[in-house]
Amino acid sequence: MKNLKIFLLAFITILATSCSKNDDTSEAVIQPTNLELLTSGKWYLKSASNSLFTECQQRTYMHFVDTSNLIIEEFDDSGEFCLSSGSQNYNYTFSDPLIDISLGQFHLTYTIETISNTQLILEREVNGSIEISVYGK
């Protein structure tokens, strides 16, 4: 009987130590790059410095299709209806955190201030002052 108690005690001790919680934290969470976030879908205009936008105008978006192609579609309700001005294709270059959009002879250069899965905040200099634009998904 004494041997049985010793055997059971040893068995329970082994069982208790072998079922410990896995505290292995070696699996790192891989964060997407700014380019991956930028090209993850359409970015809808929410606000910009010194500008208020109607619900219709907030349908305006930028879609960074891949590493060099951009689609911009603007909406306006200055008339009776909310109308799209049509989507336009542009080329851009990305050198984190700078985005340079080519509009033919002109270029717009933005700095990514903040980017996440749901928000993009861009900054650019316009006539000596800083303009901040906020986009969301």
Backbone as a printed PyTorch tensor [residue, N CA C, xyz], in Angstrom:
tensor([[[  0.8120,  -1.1780,   0.0000],
         [  0.0000,   0.0000,   0.0000],
         [  0.8620,   1.2510,   0.0000]],

        [[  1.9900,   1.1850,   0.7620],
         [  2.8950,   2.3180,   0.8350],
         [  3.4970,   2.5910,  -0.5450]],

        [[  3.8430,   1.5240,  -1.2680],
         [  4.3940,   1.6740,  -2.6090],
         [  3.3830,   2.3070,  -3.5600]],

        [[  2.1250,   1.9800,  -3.4000],
         [  1.0740,   2.5540,  -4.2380],
         [  0.9560,   4.0520,  -4.0000]],

        [[  1.0260,   4.4790,  -2.7310],
         [  0.9560,   5.9110,  -2.4060],
         [  2.1480,   6.6530,  -3.0080]],

        [[  3.3270,   6.0840,  -2.9100],
         [  4.5180,   6.7140,  -3.4740],
         [  4.3870,   6.8020,  -4.9900]],

        [[  3.9210,   5.7280,  -5.6060],
         [  3.7120,   5.7050,  -7.0470],
         [  2.7080,   6.7770,  -7.4720]],

        [[  1.5710,   6.8800,  -6.7730],
         [  0.5560,   7.8890,  -7.0980],
         [  1.0840,   9.3030,  -6.9100]],

        [[  1.8210,   9.5330,  -5.8410],
         [  2.3980,  10.8550,  -5.5840],
         [  3.3780,  11.2280,  -6.6930]],

        [[  4.2290,  10.3080,  -7.1130],
         [  5.1830,  10.5560,  -8.2000],
         [  4.4360,  10.8040,  -9.5080]],

        [[  3.4120,  10.0380,  -9.7740],
         [  2.6220,  10.1850, -10.9880],
         [  1.9410,  11.5480, -11.0320]],

        [[  1.3410,  11.9870,  -9.9500],
         [  0.6550,  13.2860,  -9.8850],
         [  1.6610,  14.4270, -10.0470]],

        [[  2.8460,  14.2850,  -9.4520],
         [  3.8860,  15.3070,  -9.5750],
         [  4.3280,  15.4470, -11.0280]],

        [[  4.5440,  14.3210, -11.6810],
         [  4.9410,  14.3430, -13.0980],
         [  3.8290,  14.9480, -13.9410]],

        [[  2.6120,  14.5760, -13.6930],
         [  1.4700,  15.0850, -14.4440],
         [  1.3240,  16.5870, -14.2640]],

        [[  1.4790,  17.0630, -13.0440],
         [  1.3110,  18.4870, -12.7510],
         [  2.3880,  19.3280, -13.4160]],

        [[  3.6040,  18.8590, -13.4750],
         [  4.6780,  19.6510, -14.0680],
         [  4.6960,  19.5500, -15.5880]],

        [[  4.1830,  18.4880, -16.1410],
         [  4.2070,  18.3450, -17.6000],
         [  3.0640,  19.0880, -18.2750]],

        [[  2.0780,  19.5320, -17.5440],
         [  0.9310,  20.2320, -18.1250],
         [  0.9980,  21.7370, -17.8600]],

        [[  2.1840,  22.2710, -17.7460],
         [  2.2970,  23.7020, -17.4560],
         [  1.8880,  24.5240, -18.6740]],

        [[  1.5090,  25.7750, -18.4080],
         [  1.0760,  26.6980, -19.4540],
         [  2.2490,  27.0090, -20.3810]],

        [[  1.9890,  27.1200, -21.6680],
         [  3.0180,  27.4550, -22.6410],
         [  3.2300,  28.9670, -22.6260]],

        [[  4.3550,  29.3960, -22.0760],
         [  4.6680,  30.8180, -22.0060],
         [  5.6160,  31.2410, -23.1190]],

        [[  5.7190,  30.4550, -24.1580],
         [  6.6220,  30.7640, -25.2540],
         [  6.1110,  31.9830, -26.0090]],

        [[  6.8160,  33.0910, -25.9160],
         [  6.4140,  34.3260, -26.5920],
         [  7.3290,  34.6270, -27.7650]],

        [[  7.9480,  33.6120, -28.3080],
         [  8.8940,  33.8220, -29.3970],
         [  8.2090,  34.1530, -30.7210]],

        [[  6.9020,  33.9390, -30.8290],
         [  6.1880,  34.2550, -32.0610],
         [  5.9410,  35.7560, -32.1200]],

        [[  6.6670,  36.4480, -32.9760],
         [  6.5320,  37.8960, -33.1100],
         [  5.3900,  38.2240, -34.0590]],

        [[  4.6740,  39.2720, -33.7430],
         [  3.6130,  39.7520, -34.6200],
         [  4.2660,  40.5910, -35.7140]],

        [[  4.0270,  40.2040, -36.9440],
         [  4.6290,  40.9190, -38.0660],
         [  3.7130,  42.0780, -38.4510]],

        [[  4.2440,  43.2830, -38.3350],
         [  3.4870,  44.4840, -38.6770],
         [  3.6150,  44.7520, -40.1720]],

        [[  2.5150,  45.1770, -40.8120],
         [  2.6120,  45.5130, -42.2430],
         [  3.4720,  46.7570, -42.4360]],

        [[  4.1260,  46.8340, -43.5770],
         [  4.9340,  48.0100, -43.9010],
         [  4.0090,  49.1670, -44.2840]],

        [[  4.5630,  50.3610, -44.3230],
         [  3.7640,  51.5150, -44.7420],
         [  3.2610,  51.3510, -46.1720]],

        [[  4.0620,  50.7700, -47.0400],
         [  3.6220,  50.5370, -48.4150],
         [  2.4790,  49.5300, -48.4560]],

        [[  2.5630,  48.4750, -47.6610],
         [  1.4790,  47.4890, -47.6070],
         [  0.1930,  48.1310, -47.0970]],

        [[  0.3070,  48.9740, -46.0910],
         [ -0.8770,  49.6770, -45.5810],
         [ -1.4250,  50.6370, -46.6300]],

        [[ -0.5230,  51.3630, -47.3020],
         [ -0.9340,  52.3470, -48.3070],
         [ -1.7090,  51.6910, -49.4450]],

        [[ -1.2740,  50.5130, -49.8570],
         [ -1.8920,  49.8250, -51.0000],
         [ -2.9600,  48.8200, -50.5660]],

        [[ -3.4570,  48.9540, -49.3470],
         [ -4.4050,  47.9680, -48.8160],
         [ -5.8630,  48.2530, -49.1630]],

        [[ -6.1300,  49.2840, -49.9340],
         [ -7.5110,  49.5840, -50.3250],
         [ -7.7120,  51.0650, -50.5580]],

        [[ -8.9650,  51.4630, -50.6760],
         [ -9.3020,  52.8660, -50.9330],
         [ -9.2280,  53.6810, -49.6490]],

        [[ -8.6690,  54.8790, -49.7760],
         [ -8.5730,  55.8280, -48.6670],
         [ -9.5360,  56.9780, -48.9520]],

        [[-10.5540,  57.1160, -48.1080],
         [-11.6050,  58.1260, -48.2980],
         [-11.2740,  59.4030, -47.5370]],

        [[-11.4500,  60.5320, -48.2000],
         [-11.1770,  61.8320, -47.6100],
         [-12.1290,  62.1070, -46.4590]],

        [[-11.5800,  62.4250, -45.3020],
         [-12.3960,  62.7450, -44.1190],
         [-12.3200,  64.2200, -43.7810]],

        [[-11.1170,  64.7720, -43.7980],
         [-10.9580,  66.1930, -43.4850],
         [ -9.6240,  66.6830, -44.0150]],

        [[ -9.5170,  68.0060, -44.1170],
         [ -8.2720,  68.6490, -44.5100],
         [ -8.1990,  69.9960, -43.8090]],

        [[ -7.0050,  70.5130, -43.6710],
         [ -6.8120,  71.8000, -43.0020],
         [ -7.7330,  72.8640, -43.5940]],

        [[ -8.3950,  73.5760, -42.7190],
         [ -9.2380,  74.7190, -43.1060],
         [-10.3460,  74.3660, -44.0910]],

        [[-10.7620,  73.1310, -44.1450],
         [-11.8210,  72.7320, -45.0780],
         [-12.8410,  71.8430, -44.3790]],

        [[-14.0920,  72.0940, -44.6630],
         [-15.1710,  71.2210, -44.2140],
         [-15.7130,  70.5190, -45.4360]],

        [[-15.9810,  69.2260, -45.3060],
         [-16.4530,  68.4500, -46.4420],
         [-17.8410,  67.9010, -46.1600]],

        [[-18.6670,  67.9140, -47.1910],
         [-20.0020,  67.3400, -47.0740],
         [-19.8860,  65.8210, -47.1170]],

        [[-20.9710,  65.1610, -46.8090],
         [-21.0000,  63.6940, -46.8870],
         [-20.6620,  63.2280, -48.3010]],

        [[-21.1460,  63.9650, -49.2840],
         [-20.8580,  63.6340, -50.6820],
         [-19.3650,  63.7690, -50.9710]],

        [[-18.7600,  64.8750, -50.5660],
         [-17.3390,  65.0990, -50.8350],
         [-16.4620,  64.0740, -50.1220]],

        [[-16.9590,  63.5220, -49.0260],
         [-16.1960,  62.5090, -48.3020],
         [-16.2050,  61.1550, -49.0040]],

        [[-16.8940,  61.0740, -50.1350],
         [-16.8160,  59.8690, -50.9660],
         [-15.5680,  59.9080, -51.8540]],

        [[-14.9090,  61.0590, -51.8960],
         [-13.6590,  61.2140, -52.6390],
         [-12.6240,  60.2530, -52.0610]],

        [[-11.8860,  59.5830, -52.9310],
         [-10.8990,  58.6130, -52.4450],
         [ -9.6370,  58.6030, -53.2830]],

        [[ -8.5880,  58.0670, -52.6730],
         [ -7.3440,  57.7280, -53.3560],
         [ -7.1660,  56.2240, -53.2000]],

        [[ -6.8560,  55.5700, -54.2910],
         [ -6.6080,  54.1270, -54.2470],
         [ -5.2240,  53.8730, -54.8310]],

        [[ -4.2800,  53.5790, -53.9540],
         [ -2.9300,  53.2360, -54.3740],
         [ -2.9740,  51.7680, -54.7980]],

        [[ -3.1360,  51.5610, -56.0940],
         [ -3.3980,  50.2300, -56.6420],
         [ -2.2190,  49.2870, -56.4380]],

        [[ -1.0330,  49.7700, -56.7140],
         [  0.1810,  48.9790, -56.5320],
         [  1.3110,  49.9350, -56.1750]],

        [[  2.5320,  49.5670, -56.4700],
         [  3.6640,  50.3940, -56.0440],
         [  3.9020,  51.6290, -56.9020]],

        [[  3.1060,  51.8340, -57.9630],
         [  3.3250,  53.0210, -58.8040],
         [  2.0530,  53.6010, -59.4140]],

        [[  0.9180,  52.9430, -59.2730],
         [ -0.3270,  53.4150, -59.8820],
         [ -1.3350,  53.8430, -58.8260]],

        [[ -1.9700,  54.9800, -59.0970],
         [ -2.9050,  55.5880, -58.1690],
         [ -4.1640,  55.9870, -58.9200]],

        [[ -5.3090,  55.7210, -58.3170],
         [ -6.5890,  56.1800, -58.8630],
         [ -7.1870,  57.1680, -57.8660]],

        [[ -7.6120,  58.3180, -58.3750],
         [ -8.2860,  59.3150, -57.5460],
         [ -9.6470,  59.5770, -58.1680]],

        [[-10.6770,  59.5130, -57.3390],
         [-12.0210,  59.8610, -57.7820],
         [-12.5690,  60.9060, -56.8190]],

        [[-12.9860,  62.0330, -57.3820],
         [-13.5180,  63.1290, -56.5750],
         [-15.0270,  63.2210, -56.7420]],

        [[-15.6860,  63.5690, -55.6490],
         [-17.1390,  63.7530, -55.6500],
         [-17.4650,  65.1710, -55.1920]],

        [[-18.5280,  65.7270, -55.7730],
         [-18.9390,  67.0820, -55.4110],
         [-20.4560,  67.1920, -55.4790]],

        [[-21.0090,  67.9670, -54.5770],
         [-22.4560,  68.1890, -54.5670],
         [-22.7670,  69.6770, -54.6440]],

        [[-21.9560,  70.4080, -55.4090],
         [-22.2010,  71.8460, -55.5470],
         [-23.5030,  72.1100, -56.3060]],

        [[-23.9600,  71.1320, -57.0640],
         [-25.2580,  71.2210, -57.7210],
         [-26.3030,  70.5470, -56.8430]],

        [[-27.3050,  70.0280, -57.4700],
         [-28.4010,  69.3930, -56.7330],
         [-28.0650,  67.9660, -56.2870]],

        [[-27.1640,  67.3060, -57.0240],
         [-26.8540,  65.9050, -56.7580],
         [-25.3760,  65.7170, -56.4280]],

        [[-25.0880,  64.6070, -55.7960],
         [-23.7030,  64.2200, -55.5330],
         [-23.1740,  63.5340, -56.7910]],

        [[-22.1860,  64.1480, -57.4260],
         [-21.6820,  63.6280, -58.6850],
         [-20.1790,  63.3780, -58.6190]],

        [[-19.7630,  62.3220, -59.2930],
         [-18.3510,  62.0080, -59.4340],
         [-17.7900,  62.7880, -60.6170]],

        [[-16.5870,  63.2870, -60.4470],
         [-15.9160,  63.9410, -61.5830],
         [-15.2140,  62.8980, -62.4430]],

        [[-15.3820,  61.6310, -62.0880],
         [-14.7380,  60.5330, -62.7940],
         [-13.4300,  60.1810, -62.1220]],

        [[-13.0040,  58.9730, -62.3220],
         [-11.7430,  58.5550, -61.7150],
         [-10.5980,  58.8590, -62.6760]],

        [[ -9.4850,  59.2560, -62.1020],
         [ -8.2950,  59.5850, -62.8780],
         [ -7.1460,  58.6910, -62.4250]],

        [[ -6.3540,  58.2360, -63.3790],
         [ -5.1800,  57.4090, -63.0780],
         [ -3.9280,  58.2810, -63.0620]],

        [[ -3.1080,  58.0740, -62.0580],
         [ -1.8600,  58.8180, -61.9200],
         [ -0.7410,  57.8490, -61.5580]],

        [[  0.4710,  58.3060, -61.7850],
         [  1.6510,  57.5790, -61.3330],
         [  2.1420,  58.2300, -60.0540]],

        [[  2.7350,  57.4200, -59.2070],
         [  3.3320,  57.9670, -57.9910],
         [  4.5770,  57.1650, -57.6540]],

        [[  5.4230,  57.7790, -56.8620],
         [  6.5760,  57.0800, -56.3160],
         [  6.4830,  57.1600, -54.7990]],

        [[  7.0050,  56.1330, -54.1550],
         [  6.9560,  56.0570, -52.7020],
         [  8.3530,  55.8330, -52.1770]],

        [[  8.7950,  56.7340, -51.3350],
         [ 10.0690,  56.6000, -50.6350],
         [  9.7770,  56.9720, -49.1940]],

        [[  9.4230,  55.9630, -48.4250],
         [  8.9060,  56.1200, -47.0660],
         [  9.6380,  57.2100, -46.2880]],

        [[  8.9780,  58.2420, -45.8330],
         [  7.5360,  58.4480, -45.7450],
         [  6.9650,  59.3510, -46.8380]],

        [[  7.7030,  59.5730, -47.9320],
         [  7.2620,  60.5130, -48.9670],
         [  6.4910,  59.8280, -50.0880]],

        [[  5.3960,  60.4850, -50.5080],
         [  4.6180,  60.0590, -51.6660],
         [  4.6700,  61.2010, -52.6670]],

        [[  5.1590,  60.9350, -53.8650],
         [  5.2270,  61.9520, -54.9150],
         [  4.2660,  61.5570, -56.0250]],

        [[  3.2140,  62.3540, -56.1920],
         [  2.1920,  62.0630, -57.1990],
         [  2.4530,  62.9230, -58.4220]],

        [[  2.5400,  62.2760, -59.5670],
         [  2.8050,  62.9710, -60.8190],
         [  1.4900,  63.3470, -61.4880]],

        [[  1.3030,  64.6490, -61.6920],
         [  0.1250,  65.1610, -62.3890],
         [  0.5880,  65.7910, -63.6990]],

        [[  1.1900,  65.0090, -64.5450],
         [  1.7580,  65.5450, -65.7780],
         [  3.0270,  66.3220, -65.4610]],

        [[  3.0120,  67.6340, -65.7180],
         [  4.1770,  68.4730, -65.4450],
         [  4.3060,  68.8260, -63.9670]],

        [[  3.2350,  68.6660, -63.2190],
         [  3.2370,  69.0400, -61.8120],
         [  3.3760,  67.8020, -60.9290]],

        [[  3.9180,  68.0280, -59.7450],
         [  4.0630,  66.9610, -58.7590],
         [  3.5270,  67.4500, -57.4200]],

        [[  2.8090,  66.5770, -56.7440],
         [  2.3830,  66.8330, -55.3750],
         [  3.1610,  65.8870, -54.4840]],

        [[  3.8420,  66.4260, -53.4930],
         [  4.6250,  65.5980, -52.5820],
         [  3.9990,  65.6490, -51.2020]],

        [[  3.6460,  64.4900, -50.7020],
         [  3.0390,  64.3450, -49.3830],
         [  3.9960,  63.5850, -48.4730]],

        [[  3.8990,  63.8730, -47.1960],
         [  4.6120,  63.1180, -46.1740],
         [  3.5830,  62.3510, -45.3640]],

        [[  3.8040,  61.0560, -45.1900],
         [  2.9120,  60.2740, -44.3370],
         [  3.2230,  60.6360, -42.8970]],

        [[  2.2670,  61.2600, -42.2560],
         [  2.4070,  61.6150, -40.8470],
         [  2.0580,  60.4120, -39.9710]],

        [[  0.9530,  59.7380, -40.3390],
         [  0.4890,  58.5520, -39.6160],
         [ -0.2030,  57.6250, -40.6110]],

        [[ -0.0060,  56.3230, -40.4310],
         [ -0.7480,  55.3520, -41.2360],
         [ -1.0270,  54.1270, -40.3750]],

        [[ -2.2510,  53.6210, -40.5040],
         [ -2.6500,  52.3890, -39.8130],
         [ -3.5920,  51.6470, -40.7460]],

        [[ -4.2050,  50.5950, -40.2600],
         [ -5.1700,  49.8480, -41.0840],
         [ -6.3910,  50.6820, -41.4320]],

        [[ -6.6880,  51.6890, -40.6330],
         [ -7.9320,  52.4430, -40.8200],
         [ -7.7510,  53.9370, -41.0480]],

        [[ -6.5410,  54.4740, -40.8580],
         [ -6.3670,  55.9180, -40.9790],
         [ -5.0450,  56.2580, -41.6610]],

        [[ -5.1220,  57.2710, -42.5290],
         [ -3.9550,  57.7950, -43.2260],
         [ -3.9640,  59.3080, -43.0580]],

        [[ -2.8900,  59.8510, -42.4910],
         [ -2.7750,  61.2950, -42.3400],
         [ -1.5820,  61.7490, -43.1670]],

        [[ -1.8800,  62.6260, -44.1420],
         [ -0.8560,  63.1410, -45.0470],
         [ -0.6310,  64.6190, -44.7760]],

        [[  0.5970,  65.0440, -45.0210],
         [  0.9770,  66.4350, -44.8100],
         [  1.7160,  66.9110, -46.0490]],

        [[  1.4350,  68.1550, -46.4590],
         [  2.2130,  68.7400, -47.5500],
         [  2.2690,  70.2410, -47.3760]],

        [[  3.3110,  70.8180, -47.9340],
         [  3.4860,  72.2690, -47.8550],
         [  2.7810,  72.9220, -49.0370]],

        [[  1.9600,  73.9370, -48.7420],
         [  1.2460,  74.6860, -49.7680],
         [  1.4560,  76.1690, -49.4870]],

        [[  2.1710,  76.8360, -50.3650],
         [  2.4350,  78.2730, -50.2350],
         [  2.9740,  78.6460, -48.8570]],

        [[  3.9130,  77.8850, -48.3690],
         [  4.5620,  78.1980, -47.1060],
         [  3.8350,  77.7200, -45.8630]],

        [[  2.6470,  77.1660, -46.0000],
         [  1.9490,  76.6320, -44.8300],
         [  1.7440,  75.1300, -45.0040]],

        [[  1.4940,  74.4610, -43.9020],
         [  1.3380,  73.0120, -43.9110],
         [ -0.1510,  72.6610, -44.0060]],

        [[ -0.4800,  71.8060, -44.9790],
         [ -1.8450,  71.3050, -45.1400],
         [ -1.8540,  69.8490, -44.6860]],

        [[ -2.8110,  69.5210, -43.8320],
         [ -2.9470,  68.1490, -43.3360],
         [ -4.2590,  67.5820, -43.8570]],

        [[ -4.1810,  66.4070, -44.4490],
         [ -5.3610,  65.7110, -44.9610],
         [ -5.5090,  64.3940, -44.2290]],

        [[ -6.7410,  64.0900, -43.8220],
         [ -7.0350,  62.8600, -43.0870],
         [ -7.9200,  61.9830, -43.9600]],

        [[ -7.5210,  60.7290, -44.1130],
         [ -8.2650,  59.7460, -44.8950],
         [ -8.5820,  58.5540, -43.9940]],

        [[ -9.6590,  57.8850, -44.3140],
         [-10.0490,  56.6890, -43.5760],
         [-10.5220,  55.6040, -44.5210]],

        [[-10.6810,  54.4190, -43.9900],
         [-11.1630,  53.2880, -44.8000],
         [-12.6620,  53.1970, -44.7070]]])
